[in-house]
Amino acid sequence: MHRKGDLIKDLEILYSAKPTPVREAFRIQKELSRRVVQTPDPKPISTIADADIAICVKERKLVCGMILFSYPELEEIERVWAVSDEVFPYVPGLLGFREAPCVIRTFDKLREHCDMIMVDGHGLAHPRGFGLACHVGVLLDIPAIGVAKKCLYGTFSEPGPKKGERELIRGRDREVIGAALRTRDGVKPVFVSTGNRTDLYTAIVVALECSRSLRIPEPTRLADKYVGLLKREVCG
């Protein structure tokens, strides 16, 4: 695995405990948040992966589908998937504890190198500064960004109507935590934030580069479609 340190023991206990200790998850989330790196890697991005999760409610399983693309061409290189048990309940603000284990299991199946991972969720634009993109990025020690359909936390002004226009999202103390970004003329913005080992400018550039004819970035759209097919196969 890509994870190191005593914190991993805490995570393993957390993921296997019954009943799940939500209070302990908040403690671990706070500790993990200190590991987020907000400076970009010097290495250029040549591949990017996107992952999406589906829930099999009756079976209490999570299904993750992940597609690796060349960047910026967005030609598909590889697709992998994995299934894991539901080990954590849905708790607002703790999505990483529910979904990250399955994402990491799926990531470990990639045969080709991945330079960055994008998730349909938030990074720093989170009430405690540690959304799913941070969770996955820190545990995998990889550059990560979050591109979400809705704003979870923070305040912002509506960006201009043209593709590429953006407004900063600010937290409680007016700190910059993300951006509301127009990815296509006249559509609702998406909400971009840093996950790990990158900065907001890079996250915005990548989100725009990955957005073609639709509001949602192409890797996210294709990963969502892929996991929908997987869910029908796995969950019935």
DOFITI-400994 format. One record per residue (C-alpha): residue number from 0; residue in one letter; chain; y, x, z. Coordinates in Angstrom, 1 decimal, padded with zeros to 4 digits, always signed. Example, Ala and Ser with C-alpha at 12.3 -4.5 7.8 and 13.67 -1.06 7.14 Angstrom:
BEGIN
<atom seq="0" type="a" mol="A" v="-004.5" u="+012.3" w="+007.8"/>
<atom seq="1" type="s" mol="A" v="-001.1" u="+013.7" w="+007.1"/>
This chain:
BEGIN
<atom seq="0" type="m" mol="A" v="+000.0" u="+000.0" w="+000.0"/>
<atom seq="1" type="h" mol="A" v="+003.7" u="+001.0" w="-000.3"/>
<atom seq="2" type="r" mol="A" v="+004.6" u="+000.3" w="+003.3"/>
<atom seq="3" type="k" mol="A" v="+004.8" u="+002.8" w="+006.1"/>
<atom seq="4" type="g" mol="A" v="+005.5" u="+003.0" w="+009.8"/>
<atom seq="5" type="d" mol="A" v="+004.7" u="+001.2" w="+013.0"/>
<atom seq="6" type="l" mol="A" v="+006.5" u="-001.9" w="+011.7"/>
<atom seq="7" type="i" mol="A" v="+003.6" u="-002.5" w="+009.4"/>
<atom seq="8" type="k" mol="A" v="+001.3" u="-003.0" w="+012.5"/>
<atom seq="9" type="d" mol="A" v="+003.8" u="-005.6" w="+013.7"/>
<atom seq="10" type="l" mol="A" v="+003.6" u="-007.3" w="+010.3"/>
<atom seq="11" type="e" mol="A" v="-000.2" u="-007.3" w="+010.2"/>
<atom seq="12" type="i" mol="A" v="-000.2" u="-008.9" w="+013.7"/>
<atom seq="13" type="l" mol="A" v="+002.4" u="-011.4" w="+012.6"/>
<atom seq="14" type="y" mol="A" v="+000.5" u="-012.4" w="+009.4"/>
<atom seq="15" type="s" mol="A" v="-002.8" u="-012.8" w="+011.2"/>
<atom seq="16" type="a" mol="A" v="-001.6" u="-014.5" w="+014.4"/>
<atom seq="17" type="k" mol="A" v="-002.4" u="-018.1" w="+015.2"/>
<atom seq="18" type="p" mol="A" v="-000.2" u="-019.9" w="+015.9"/>
<atom seq="19" type="t" mol="A" v="+002.4" u="-017.9" w="+013.9"/>
<atom seq="20" type="p" mol="A" v="+005.0" u="-016.4" w="+016.2"/>
<atom seq="21" type="v" mol="A" v="+008.3" u="-017.4" w="+014.5"/>
<atom seq="22" type="r" mol="A" v="+010.4" u="-015.8" w="+017.2"/>
<atom seq="23" type="e" mol="A" v="+008.7" u="-012.5" w="+016.5"/>
<atom seq="24" type="a" mol="A" v="+009.4" u="-012.9" w="+012.8"/>
<atom seq="25" type="f" mol="A" v="+013.2" u="-013.1" w="+013.6"/>
<atom seq="26" type="r" mol="A" v="+012.9" u="-009.8" w="+015.5"/>
<atom seq="27" type="i" mol="A" v="+011.0" u="-008.1" w="+012.7"/>
<atom seq="28" type="q" mol="A" v="+013.5" u="-009.4" w="+010.1"/>
<atom seq="29" type="k" mol="A" v="+016.4" u="-007.9" w="+012.0"/>
<atom seq="30" type="e" mol="A" v="+014.6" u="-004.6" w="+012.2"/>
<atom seq="31" type="l" mol="A" v="+013.7" u="-004.6" w="+008.5"/>
<atom seq="32" type="s" mol="A" v="+017.3" u="-005.5" w="+007.5"/>
<atom seq="33" type="r" mol="A" v="+018.4" u="-002.0" w="+008.8"/>
<atom seq="34" type="r" mol="A" v="+016.2" u="-000.5" w="+006.1"/>
<atom seq="35" type="v" mol="A" v="+018.0" u="-002.0" w="+003.1"/>
<atom seq="36" type="v" mol="A" v="+019.6" u="+000.6" w="+000.9"/>
<atom seq="37" type="q" mol="A" v="+022.6" u="-000.6" w="-001.0"/>
<atom seq="38" type="t" mol="A" v="+023.1" u="+002.3" w="-003.4"/>
<atom seq="39" type="p" mol="A" v="+021.5" u="+002.4" w="-006.9"/>
<atom seq="40" type="d" mol="A" v="+018.7" u="+004.8" w="-007.8"/>
<atom seq="41" type="p" mol="A" v="+019.9" u="+007.5" w="-010.2"/>
<atom seq="42" type="k" mol="A" v="+016.9" u="+006.8" w="-012.5"/>
<atom seq="43" type="p" mol="A" v="+017.7" u="+004.3" w="-015.3"/>
<atom seq="44" type="i" mol="A" v="+015.8" u="+001.0" w="-015.3"/>
<atom seq="45" type="s" mol="A" v="+013.2" u="+000.9" w="-018.1"/>
<atom seq="46" type="t" mol="A" v="+010.9" u="-001.8" w="-016.7"/>
<atom seq="47" type="i" mol="A" v="+011.5" u="-004.9" w="-014.6"/>
<atom seq="48" type="a" mol="A" v="+009.1" u="-007.3" w="-013.0"/>
<atom seq="49" type="d" mol="A" v="+009.6" u="-010.9" w="-012.0"/>
<atom seq="50" type="a" mol="A" v="+007.4" u="-012.8" w="-009.6"/>
<atom seq="51" type="d" mol="A" v="+007.1" u="-016.5" w="-008.7"/>
<atom seq="52" type="i" mol="A" v="+005.1" u="-018.3" w="-006.1"/>
<atom seq="53" type="a" mol="A" v="+003.3" u="-021.7" w="-006.2"/>
<atom seq="54" type="i" mol="A" v="+001.8" u="-023.4" w="-003.2"/>
<atom seq="55" type="c" mol="A" v="-001.7" u="-025.1" w="-003.1"/>
<atom seq="56" type="v" mol="A" v="-000.9" u="-027.5" w="-000.3"/>
<atom seq="57" type="k" mol="A" v="-004.4" u="-028.9" w="+000.2"/>
<atom seq="58" type="e" mol="A" v="-006.1" u="-025.5" w="+000.0"/>
<atom seq="59" type="r" mol="A" v="-003.3" u="-023.8" w="+002.0"/>
<atom seq="60" type="k" mol="A" v="-003.2" u="-021.1" w="-000.5"/>
<atom seq="61" type="l" mol="A" v="-000.3" u="-019.2" w="-002.2"/>
<atom seq="62" type="v" mol="A" v="-000.5" u="-018.2" w="-005.9"/>
<atom seq="63" type="c" mol="A" v="+001.7" u="-015.5" w="-007.2"/>
<atom seq="64" type="g" mol="A" v="+002.2" u="-014.7" w="-010.9"/>
<atom seq="65" type="m" mol="A" v="+004.1" u="-011.6" w="-012.0"/>
<atom seq="66" type="i" mol="A" v="+005.1" u="-010.4" w="-015.4"/>
<atom seq="67" type="l" mol="A" v="+006.3" u="-006.8" w="-016.2"/>
<atom seq="68" type="f" mol="A" v="+008.8" u="-006.4" w="-019.0"/>
<atom seq="69" type="s" mol="A" v="+010.5" u="-003.5" w="-020.8"/>
<atom seq="70" type="y" mol="A" v="+014.2" u="-003.4" w="-020.0"/>
<atom seq="71" type="p" mol="A" v="+016.6" u="-004.3" w="-021.6"/>
<atom seq="72" type="e" mol="A" v="+014.4" u="-005.4" w="-024.5"/>
<atom seq="73" type="l" mol="A" v="+012.4" u="-007.8" w="-022.3"/>
<atom seq="74" type="e" mol="A" v="+009.2" u="-007.3" w="-024.2"/>
<atom seq="75" type="e" mol="A" v="+006.2" u="-008.3" w="-022.1"/>
<atom seq="76" type="i" mol="A" v="+004.1" u="-005.3" w="-020.9"/>
<atom seq="77" type="e" mol="A" v="+001.7" u="-006.8" w="-018.4"/>
<atom seq="78" type="r" mol="A" v="+001.0" u="-009.9" w="-016.3"/>
<atom seq="79" type="v" mol="A" v="-001.0" u="-010.0" w="-013.1"/>
<atom seq="80" type="w" mol="A" v="-001.7" u="-012.6" w="-010.4"/>
<atom seq="81" type="a" mol="A" v="-003.1" u="-013.0" w="-006.9"/>
<atom seq="82" type="v" mol="A" v="-004.0" u="-015.6" w="-004.4"/>
<atom seq="83" type="s" mol="A" v="-003.5" u="-015.4" w="-000.6"/>
<atom seq="84" type="d" mol="A" v="-004.0" u="-017.6" w="+002.4"/>
<atom seq="85" type="e" mol="A" v="-000.9" u="-019.4" w="+003.7"/>
<atom seq="86" type="v" mol="A" v="-000.2" u="-017.3" w="+006.8"/>
<atom seq="87" type="f" mol="A" v="+003.3" u="-018.4" w="+007.7"/>
<atom seq="88" type="p" mol="A" v="+004.9" u="-021.9" w="+007.7"/>
<atom seq="89" type="y" mol="A" v="+007.9" u="-022.8" w="+005.8"/>
<atom seq="90" type="v" mol="A" v="+010.9" u="-021.9" w="+008.0"/>
<atom seq="91" type="p" mol="A" v="+014.4" u="-021.8" w="+006.5"/>
<atom seq="92" type="g" mol="A" v="+015.6" u="-018.2" w="+006.3"/>
<atom seq="93" type="l" mol="A" v="+012.1" u="-016.7" w="+006.8"/>
<atom seq="94" type="l" mol="A" v="+010.8" u="-017.2" w="+003.2"/>
<atom seq="95" type="g" mol="A" v="+009.9" u="-013.5" w="+003.0"/>
<atom seq="96" type="f" mol="A" v="+007.3" u="-013.9" w="+005.7"/>
<atom seq="97" type="r" mol="A" v="+005.7" u="-016.7" w="+003.8"/>
<atom seq="98" type="e" mol="A" v="+005.8" u="-015.3" w="+000.3"/>
<atom seq="99" type="a" mol="A" v="+006.2" u="-011.5" w="+000.4"/>
<atom seq="100" type="p" mol="A" v="+002.5" u="-010.8" w="+001.3"/>
<atom seq="101" type="c" mol="A" v="+001.3" u="-012.5" w="-001.8"/>
<atom seq="102" type="v" mol="A" v="+004.0" u="-010.9" w="-004.0"/>
<atom seq="103" type="i" mol="A" v="+003.1" u="-007.5" w="-002.6"/>
<atom seq="104" type="r" mol="A" v="-000.6" u="-008.1" w="-003.3"/>
<atom seq="105" type="t" mol="A" v="+000.2" u="-009.1" w="-006.8"/>
<atom seq="106" type="f" mol="A" v="+002.5" u="-006.1" w="-007.3"/>
<atom seq="107" type="d" mol="A" v="-000.3" u="-003.7" w="-006.3"/>
<atom seq="108" type="k" mol="A" v="-002.3" u="-005.0" w="-009.3"/>
<atom seq="109" type="l" mol="A" v="+000.2" u="-003.7" w="-011.8"/>
<atom seq="110" type="r" mol="A" v="-001.2" u="-000.8" w="-013.9"/>
<atom seq="111" type="e" mol="A" v="+002.1" u="+000.2" w="-015.4"/>
<atom seq="112" type="h" mol="A" v="+005.1" u="+001.6" w="-013.5"/>
<atom seq="113" type="c" mol="A" v="+007.8" u="-000.9" w="-012.4"/>
<atom seq="114" type="d" mol="A" v="+011.4" u="+000.3" w="-011.9"/>
<atom seq="115" type="m" mol="A" v="+012.8" u="-002.9" w="-010.4"/>
<atom seq="116" type="i" mol="A" v="+011.7" u="-006.3" w="-009.2"/>
<atom seq="117" type="m" mol="A" v="+013.6" u="-009.5" w="-009.6"/>
<atom seq="118" type="v" mol="A" v="+012.9" u="-012.6" w="-007.5"/>
<atom seq="119" type="d" mol="A" v="+013.9" u="-016.2" w="-007.7"/>
<atom seq="120" type="g" mol="A" v="+015.6" u="-016.1" w="-004.3"/>
<atom seq="121" type="h" mol="A" v="+018.2" u="-014.2" w="-002.3"/>
<atom seq="122" type="g" mol="A" v="+018.8" u="-010.7" w="-001.1"/>
<atom seq="123" type="l" mol="A" v="+021.8" u="-009.9" w="+001.1"/>
<atom seq="124" type="a" mol="A" v="+023.2" u="-013.4" w="+000.5"/>
<atom seq="125" type="h" mol="A" v="+021.3" u="-014.7" w="+003.4"/>
<atom seq="126" type="p" mol="A" v="+022.3" u="-015.9" w="+007.0"/>
<atom seq="127" type="r" mol="A" v="+020.8" u="-012.7" w="+008.5"/>
<atom seq="128" type="g" mol="A" v="+021.3" u="-010.5" w="+005.4"/>
<atom seq="129" type="f" mol="A" v="+017.6" u="-010.3" w="+004.6"/>
<atom seq="130" type="g" mol="A" v="+016.3" u="-012.7" w="+002.0"/>
<atom seq="131" type="l" mol="A" v="+013.1" u="-012.5" w="+000.0"/>
<atom seq="132" type="a" mol="A" v="+014.5" u="-009.9" w="-002.4"/>
<atom seq="133" type="c" mol="A" v="+015.3" u="-007.6" w="+000.5"/>
<atom seq="134" type="h" mol="A" v="+011.9" u="-008.3" w="+002.1"/>
<atom seq="135" type="v" mol="A" v="+010.0" u="-007.4" w="-001.0"/>
<atom seq="136" type="g" mol="A" v="+012.2" u="-004.5" w="-001.9"/>
<atom seq="137" type="v" mol="A" v="+012.1" u="-002.8" w="+001.5"/>
<atom seq="138" type="l" mol="A" v="+008.3" u="-003.2" w="+001.9"/>
<atom seq="139" type="l" mol="A" v="+007.6" u="-001.9" w="-001.6"/>
<atom seq="140" type="d" mol="A" v="+010.4" u="+000.7" w="-001.3"/>
<atom seq="141" type="i" mol="A" v="+011.6" u="-000.3" w="-004.8"/>
<atom seq="142" type="p" mol="A" v="+014.9" u="-001.5" w="-006.3"/>
<atom seq="143" type="a" mol="A" v="+015.1" u="-005.2" w="-006.0"/>
<atom seq="144" type="i" mol="A" v="+017.5" u="-008.0" w="-006.8"/>
<atom seq="145" type="g" mol="A" v="+017.7" u="-011.7" w="-006.1"/>
<atom seq="146" type="v" mol="A" v="+018.8" u="-014.3" w="-008.6"/>
<atom seq="147" type="a" mol="A" v="+018.8" u="-017.8" w="-007.1"/>
<atom seq="148" type="k" mol="A" v="+019.6" u="-021.2" w="-008.5"/>
<atom seq="149" type="k" mol="A" v="+021.5" u="-022.3" w="-005.3"/>
<atom seq="150" type="c" mol="A" v="+023.7" u="-020.7" w="-002.8"/>
<atom seq="151" type="l" mol="A" v="+022.0" u="-020.3" w="+000.5"/>
<atom seq="152" type="y" mol="A" v="+024.8" u="-018.8" w="+002.6"/>
<atom seq="153" type="g" mol="A" v="+028.4" u="-017.7" w="+002.2"/>
<atom seq="154" type="t" mol="A" v="+031.5" u="-018.9" w="+000.5"/>
<atom seq="155" type="f" mol="A" v="+032.8" u="-018.4" w="-003.1"/>
<atom seq="156" type="s" mol="A" v="+035.2" u="-019.8" w="-005.6"/>
<atom seq="157" type="e" mol="A" v="+033.9" u="-021.3" w="-008.8"/>
<atom seq="158" type="p" mol="A" v="+033.7" u="-018.7" w="-011.5"/>
<atom seq="159" type="g" mol="A" v="+035.4" u="-019.2" w="-014.9"/>
<atom seq="160" type="p" mol="A" v="+033.5" u="-021.1" w="-017.6"/>
<atom seq="161" type="k" mol="A" v="+032.5" u="-018.2" w="-019.8"/>
<atom seq="162" type="k" mol="A" v="+029.3" u="-016.1" w="-019.7"/>
<atom seq="163" type="g" mol="A" v="+029.8" u="-013.0" w="-017.5"/>
<atom seq="164" type="e" mol="A" v="+032.5" u="-014.5" w="-015.4"/>
<atom seq="165" type="r" mol="A" v="+031.8" u="-014.2" w="-011.7"/>
<atom seq="166" type="e" mol="A" v="+033.2" u="-014.7" w="-008.2"/>
<atom seq="167" type="l" mol="A" v="+032.2" u="-012.8" w="-005.1"/>
<atom seq="168" type="i" mol="A" v="+030.2" u="-014.5" w="-002.3"/>
<atom seq="169" type="r" mol="A" v="+031.5" u="-013.6" w="+001.1"/>
<atom seq="170" type="g" mol="A" v="+029.8" u="-013.8" w="+004.5"/>
<atom seq="171" type="r" mol="A" v="+031.1" u="-015.0" w="+007.9"/>
<atom seq="172" type="d" mol="A" v="+033.3" u="-011.9" w="+008.3"/>
<atom seq="173" type="r" mol="A" v="+034.5" u="-012.0" w="+004.7"/>
<atom seq="174" type="e" mol="A" v="+032.1" u="-009.1" w="+003.7"/>
<atom seq="175" type="v" mol="A" v="+030.8" u="-009.2" w="+000.1"/>
<atom seq="176" type="i" mol="A" v="+027.2" u="-010.3" w="+000.1"/>
<atom seq="177" type="g" mol="A" v="+026.7" u="-011.4" w="-003.6"/>
<atom seq="178" type="a" mol="A" v="+028.2" u="-013.0" w="-006.6"/>
<atom seq="179" type="a" mol="A" v="+028.2" u="-016.4" w="-008.3"/>
<atom seq="180" type="l" mol="A" v="+027.6" u="-015.5" w="-011.9"/>
<atom seq="181" type="r" mol="A" v="+028.0" u="-017.5" w="-015.1"/>
<atom seq="182" type="t" mol="A" v="+025.0" u="-016.5" w="-017.3"/>
<atom seq="183" type="r" mol="A" v="+025.9" u="-018.9" w="-020.1"/>
<atom seq="184" type="d" mol="A" v="+029.1" u="-020.7" w="-021.2"/>
<atom seq="185" type="g" mol="A" v="+029.6" u="-023.9" w="-019.4"/>
<atom seq="186" type="v" mol="A" v="+026.5" u="-024.0" w="-017.2"/>
<atom seq="187" type="k" mol="A" v="+026.2" u="-023.8" w="-013.4"/>
<atom seq="188" type="p" mol="A" v="+026.3" u="-020.3" w="-012.0"/>
<atom seq="189" type="v" mol="A" v="+023.4" u="-018.4" w="-010.6"/>
<atom seq="190" type="f" mol="A" v="+023.7" u="-016.5" w="-007.3"/>
<atom seq="191" type="v" mol="A" v="+023.0" u="-012.8" w="-007.5"/>
<atom seq="192" type="s" mol="A" v="+022.6" u="-010.4" w="-004.6"/>
<atom seq="193" type="t" mol="A" v="+021.2" u="-007.0" w="-003.8"/>
<atom seq="194" type="g" mol="A" v="+017.7" u="-006.7" w="-002.5"/>
<atom seq="195" type="n" mol="A" v="+017.2" u="-003.0" w="-002.0"/>
<atom seq="196" type="r" mol="A" v="+018.0" u="+000.4" w="-003.6"/>
<atom seq="197" type="t" mol="A" v="+020.7" u="-001.0" w="-005.9"/>
<atom seq="198" type="d" mol="A" v="+024.2" u="-002.3" w="-005.7"/>
<atom seq="199" type="l" mol="A" v="+025.8" u="-005.6" w="-006.6"/>
<atom seq="200" type="y" mol="A" v="+027.3" u="-004.3" w="-009.8"/>
<atom seq="201" type="t" mol="A" v="+023.9" u="-003.2" w="-011.1"/>
<atom seq="202" type="a" mol="A" v="+022.4" u="-006.5" w="-010.0"/>
<atom seq="203" type="i" mol="A" v="+025.0" u="-008.4" w="-012.0"/>
<atom seq="204" type="v" mol="A" v="+024.5" u="-006.3" w="-015.1"/>
<atom seq="205" type="v" mol="A" v="+020.7" u="-006.8" w="-014.9"/>
<atom seq="206" type="a" mol="A" v="+021.0" u="-010.5" w="-014.4"/>
<atom seq="207" type="l" mol="A" v="+023.3" u="-010.8" w="-017.4"/>
<atom seq="208" type="e" mol="A" v="+021.1" u="-008.6" w="-019.6"/>
<atom seq="209" type="c" mol="A" v="+018.1" u="-010.7" w="-018.7"/>
<atom seq="210" type="s" mol="A" v="+019.8" u="-014.0" w="-019.4"/>
<atom seq="211" type="r" mol="A" v="+019.5" u="-015.0" w="-023.0"/>
<atom seq="212" type="s" mol="A" v="+019.9" u="-018.6" w="-024.2"/>
<atom seq="213" type="l" mol="A" v="+019.4" u="-020.3" w="-020.9"/>
<atom seq="214" type="r" mol="A" v="+021.0" u="-020.4" w="-017.5"/>
<atom seq="215" type="i" mol="A" v="+018.0" u="-018.8" w="-015.8"/>
<atom seq="216" type="p" mol="A" v="+017.1" u="-015.2" w="-016.6"/>
<atom seq="217" type="e" mol="A" v="+014.3" u="-015.0" w="-019.1"/>
<atom seq="218" type="p" mol="A" v="+011.9" u="-013.0" w="-016.7"/>
<atom seq="219" type="t" mol="A" v="+012.3" u="-015.7" w="-014.1"/>
<atom seq="220" type="r" mol="A" v="+011.7" u="-018.5" w="-016.6"/>
<atom seq="221" type="l" mol="A" v="+008.6" u="-016.9" w="-017.9"/>
<atom seq="222" type="a" mol="A" v="+007.2" u="-016.1" w="-014.4"/>
<atom seq="223" type="d" mol="A" v="+007.8" u="-019.7" w="-013.4"/>
<atom seq="224" type="k" mol="A" v="+005.9" u="-020.9" w="-016.4"/>
<atom seq="225" type="y" mol="A" v="+003.1" u="-018.5" w="-015.8"/>
<atom seq="226" type="v" mol="A" v="+002.6" u="-019.4" w="-012.1"/>
<atom seq="227" type="g" mol="A" v="+002.6" u="-023.1" w="-013.1"/>
<atom seq="228" type="l" mol="A" v="-000.4" u="-022.4" w="-015.3"/>
<atom seq="229" type="l" mol="A" v="-002.1" u="-020.4" w="-012.6"/>
<atom seq="230" type="k" mol="A" v="-001.5" u="-023.2" w="-010.1"/>
<atom seq="231" type="r" mol="A" v="-003.4" u="-025.7" w="-012.3"/>
<atom seq="232" type="e" mol="A" v="-006.3" u="-023.3" w="-012.6"/>
<atom seq="233" type="v" mol="A" v="-006.5" u="-022.4" w="-008.9"/>
<atom seq="234" type="c" mol="A" v="-005.5" u="-025.6" w="-007.2"/>
<atom seq="235" type="g" mol="A" v="-006.9" u="-028.0" w="-009.7"/>
